[in-house]
Amino acid sequence: MVQSAAGSPSPTSFIYSAEIIFIFQWKPLLRMELVMHILGRLML
């Protein structure tokens, strides 16, 4: 399970998805790099 420092995973997940959507619209070329970065965070 993923534990956030604040103890509230919902806002954190929302912020992450907002950043993902923004980056996808801004720089689609970073998609793979971003996916690997987020997967790395989730597996910690």
CYANA upper distance limits for C-alpha pairs under 8 A (distance plus 0.5 A):
  2 VAL  CA      9 PRO  CA      8.39
  2 VAL  CA     42 LEU  CA      6.93
  2 VAL  CA     43 MET  CA      8.38
  2 VAL  CA     44 LEU  CA      8.23
  3 GLN  CA      7 GLY  CA      7.16
  3 GLN  CA      9 PRO  CA      7.55
  4 SER  CA      8 SER  CA      6.95
  4 SER  CA      9 PRO  CA      6.40
  4 SER  CA     12 THR  CA      8.18
  8 SER  CA     12 THR  CA      7.58
  9 PRO  CA     13 SER  CA      6.50
 10 SER  CA     14 PHE  CA      6.73
 11 PRO  CA     15 ILE  CA      6.66
 12 THR  CA     16 TYR  CA      6.67
 13 SER  CA     17 SER  CA      6.68
 14 PHE  CA     18 ALA  CA      6.64
 15 ILE  CA     19 GLU  CA      6.65
 16 TYR  CA     20 ILE  CA      6.62
 17 SER  CA     21 ILE  CA      6.63
 18 ALA  CA     22 PHE  CA      6.65
 19 GLU  CA     23 ILE  CA      6.52
 20 ILE  CA     24 PHE  CA      6.48
 20 ILE  CA     34 LEU  CA      8.28
 21 ILE  CA     25 GLN  CA      6.77
 22 PHE  CA     26 TRP  CA      6.54
 23 ILE  CA     27 LYS  CA      6.02
 23 ILE  CA     28 PRO  CA      7.46
 23 ILE  CA     30 LEU  CA      8.14
 23 ILE  CA     31 ARG  CA      8.36
 24 PHE  CA     28 PRO  CA      5.29
 24 PHE  CA     30 LEU  CA      8.06
 24 PHE  CA     31 ARG  CA      6.93
 27 LYS  CA     31 ARG  CA      8.08
 30 LEU  CA     34 LEU  CA      6.42
 31 ARG  CA     35 VAL  CA      6.63
 32 MET  CA     36 MET  CA      6.74
 33 GLU  CA     37 HIS  CA      6.69
 34 LEU  CA     38 ILE  CA      6.68
 35 VAL  CA     39 LEU  CA      6.56
 36 MET  CA     40 GLY  CA      6.59
 37 HIS  CA     41 ARG  CA      6.90
 38 ILE  CA     42 LEU  CA      6.66
 39 LEU  CA     43 MET  CA      6.66
 40 GLY  CA     44 LEU  CA      7.01
